């Protein structure tokens, strides 16, 4: 499966942005999809994920309540809705997918087989 992340841009503090992760080559129906972010010099950070079964979502504790993940199987797309953005949310955001990942490993980047190219989100203060 190939993943294409998009929707990033320059926004102001307090605003919202929705990122998209479009899959091609296979339906996302059988895949769990995770979102990660990374800033220069730092480790890739787990943002949240949606599990392949039942669409259960899980989020990094620090982002709960502001970020929401959803999916549209008909569009083969997973979304990351980001609200009340802060300058510290500035990062390159990546989506990743795996058909075999177990629920307890959703936050582990090495558990994903497929990665998109990343989309840059910049939040100005």
Secondary structure in CASP SS format (residue, H / E / C, confidence):
PFRMAT SS
TARGET T0000
AUTHOR 0000-0000-0000
METHOD secondary structure of the structure
MODEL  1
X C 1.00
X E 1.00
X E 1.00
X E 1.00
X E 1.00
X E 1.00
X C 1.00
X C 1.00
X E 1.00
X E 1.00
X E 1.00
X E 1.00
X C 1.00
X C 1.00
X C 1.00
X C 1.00
X E 1.00
X E 1.00
X E 1.00
X E 1.00
X E 1.00
X E 1.00
X E 1.00
X E 1.00
X C 1.00
X C 1.00
X C 1.00
X H 1.00
X H 1.00
X H 1.00
X C 1.00
X E 1.00
X E 1.00
X E 1.00
X E 1.00
X E 1.00
X E 1.00
X E 1.00
X C 1.00
X C 1.00
X C 1.00
X C 1.00
X C 1.00
X C 1.00
X E 1.00
X E 1.00
X E 1.00
X E 1.00
X E 1.00
X E 1.00
X C 1.00
X C 1.00
X C 1.00
X C 1.00
X C 1.00
X C 1.00
X E 1.00
X E 1.00
X E 1.00
X C 1.00
X H 1.00
X H 1.00
X H 1.00
X C 1.00
X C 1.00
X C 1.00
X E 1.00
X E 1.00
X E 1.00
X E 1.00
X E 1.00
X E 1.00
X H 1.00
X H 1.00
X H 1.00
X C 1.00
X E 1.00
X E 1.00
X E 1.00
X E 1.00
X E 1.00
X E 1.00
X C 1.00
X C 1.00
X C 1.00
X C 1.00
X H 1.00
X H 1.00
X H 1.00
X C 1.00
X E 1.00
X E 1.00
X E 1.00
X E 1.00
X E 1.00
X E 1.00
X E 1.00
X E 1.00
X C 1.00
X C 1.00
X C 1.00
X C 1.00
X H 1.00
X H 1.00
X H 1.00
X C 1.00
X C 1.00
X C 1.00
X H 1.00
X H 1.00
X H 1.00
X C 1.00
X C 1.00
X E 1.00
X E 1.00
X C 1.00
X C 1.00
X C 1.00
X E 1.00
X E 1.00
X E 1.00
X E 1.00
X E 1.00
X E 1.00
X C 1.00
END
